[in-house]
Amino acid sequence: MLLAAQFVANIDTAIANIAAPALQSELGASGGQAGLVVSGYVVAYAVLIITGARLGASHGHRRIFVLGTGLFTAASLACALAPDPVFLIVSRILQGAGAALMVPQVLSDIQQHFTGRERVRALGYYALALSTGAIAGQALGGVLVAADLFGTSWRPIFLVNVPVGLVLVWAATRTMPRDGPTGDAADVDLRGMALLAVTVLLVVVPLLLGPETGWSAWTWASLVAGIPAAAAFRRSQRRRTTRGERPLIAIDVVRSPVIRWSLVAHGATTMTYVALLFVLALYLQEGLARGPAYAGSAMVAWVGAFGIAGPLLTRIPARTLPSMSALGCVVLAVGYASVLLYLIAGNRTGPALFLLLGIGGLGLGISSNALIGQMTSVLPGRHAADLSGVISTNAQLCGALGVAVFGGGYLFLNGPGSAESAARALQAVLAAFVVTSLLSAFAAYRGRAPGHGAHGAGPRTSG
């Protein structure tokens, strides 16, 4: 039951990418607004996931799980009934907030109520829910949009969450252990949470809407305002640490150069992946006039290759493990470069394109597993919860930024919207992906931790 919640939340991270062209043609959303439908969910999820974990610890995991699932379900219904793009964007933000309250309780409940072999088995199923959710999000989104059930087009991709959510709430009240009295107040950094959300939105919104508004004055003012907002967030975190309070982003966790460089590398690779989901869906559907079901199958090879990376790392000799994070980033760059060369050669799509994407998926899987293993190897166990939150938040925020930067760049370069302009825009984005991946390889190399192990360091945010 808990794993179904993780599965559904992962699906909704990717499912809206496939619907982006339908949102533009049938809801009247602009390209930038379609990007906000994707990134609004991710931003809310990223900003609130640490808070969700702490609320579960202080107010009871079952109570917060039911609250989060209820909010996620209600917001999903609101998404399905959205009359205009702005209503849909706001509903997606609320949906992401519900997921952020719901998801942290899954792993916490496993840790509290399973031991020994049962815990190993539960964690294995947890990792399976993470990886298969990405495939299902792409494929299910394509099938539902293409089916156009009762003329509802994209709306079923959100409506399907409603019965699932109701069943999860019903099951949670009957199967999850009752919450006992905790006696602890929630250690929630509301000021830091608000400042982080404002900072991200000040950057993401103008990057997505700027190209279609001609980069009007408000977009530049918003980007500039993001600088003092980020500084205010940093000051608030330092102030809470000085007072002995728990900050949203634990400073002790990111003090180590290994952690800092690894977060840069992991965030950069995740940025390209999330942006690829958005851009590829637009390219195949709008640029090449392929159906949503076709676009939904494009990343299957990628996610399949991503899934085999973890088992591969367990067979690598220990002495070579410190180099695997940088090597994975290089393989990711090779994957992007191979797709770029395929397009430059005059090809537009086809099975070869999908298979070449698998190279990138393998590279991302290697780098993600190795980088997370690298980070978890240098901190004592008492920082495990904070590190997990930092990794998840960093990856999700970088994903939202990737949609804004690379997705906005694609929309700007695509201009006329013809097949030729779409191909040129995708080539430019892929070239930027290659550069970003190579820079992430440099960061991963700088952050390598000699002698670390990658065992059990499964990916939490990518794939």
Phi, psi and omega in degrees: 000311178299320182293332176296324177295316177298319181298313181295318180297321178292322177302315186286349172291327186250339192295328183289341178300316182294330183277354186306312178298322179294324177298322179290316186279329188250335177258350181079021179284144172282171178300319179294320178294323175299322176296324179289332174298322178285307188283335179299317177298314184293319180297311180298318179300316183291315185292327189258353188293324177293318177299320178300319179296318182289324176295322177297319181292327186266331184245000178105129184293321180294317182300314182287327177298314180296317178299313181295319180294321177298317178294318178300318182292313180297319179292325177297318177297319178298321177300315182295331182261005186305127179273344182206167184299321183296316177300319180294319180298314179297319179295323178294324177297316178296323178297317177297323177296318177297318178297323181293331175280327186281311192294316183299336181289339182296303182293323179298318180293322177298316182294326184277328192243004177232141178225162174056226183297325180297322178291318178301316180295317180296319179293327176297318177293326178298313178297323178296320178296323179296312186285319182286337178299324180294316178296314183297322179300315179291308185291313181297319178301316179297317182294316183293319179293318181294326182293331179049054185301120179054030179072022184266356174054245187278345190298325179299338180296334175263325183296329181297337179289337188294305177297324178297315179297319178297319178295320180296319178297315179299314182293322181296321181291343183252337185245331180286140179302142179296146180281125175275171178294130181266325181074004182247139173278150180294127177269078187248126179270082183295321180295314179297320179299315180294317181295321179295317179298315180297316180301312182295315182294325178297335179265313187292314185300310180293329179294327179277321184266345182303311182302322184275349177256009180071025181051057179294173188301324184294330181292317178292320178298321179295315179297318179295320180295338179296334182292304177295331177296317178296320179296321179294322177297316180298317179297320181295324179291320178293321181296317179295322179295318180297323181280359181082012178267164184269116180283166177297314176251110184294117183295323180301329182291322185262011179290325184289134176301326178300315180294314184297310181294322180292323177295321177299313182295314181295319179294320181293318180292320178296323178303316181290323182295310181296321177295322179300318179304316182289311185292317182296322178298318178293318182298312185289322185273312181276316183287317184253359178059033174274155183286163179297327178296320177297313181296325181293336180271355187297327187262009182298316178297321179302306184292325176298316178293323177302318184294332182273352183294319181301307177301326179296320183295330180292345180262359181280136176303142185303326184292339181263353183301320180300339181269351188289329181295314178292321179298319178300319178297322178294318177299321176300316178298320178298320178299313178296319181295323180293321176294320178299314179295325178299318179287320179298328179289358176103359177278156182241318179200193180122171181303325180297322178298315182296321180291322178296327176298332178299330177298316178297320179298321177296316179298317179295321179296317179296311184294318182296311179298315183292321181293319179293320175298322179298317182288319183289345183279344188254358180242145176293162185300334183294343179263008187300315183295315180295319180296318179301317178296319180295317180298314181296314181296315180301314182294316181295318179294321177294325176298315178297320178294325178297317177298320181292312185285301185283322177294317176297322178296319178297314180299322180291315183286332182291330173043262185298335179083014177280168179299321181292315180292325178296318179296318179295320179295318179294322177299317179296318179295318178297321176299319177294324176298319179299312180298314181299319180294322178292322175295323177293328176297319177298315179297319179296321179295318178295330184265007184298141180246104183306132174082008181284159177249148179256011187290131177075006182266064183290154180292146182244343188227356186238174175108000000 
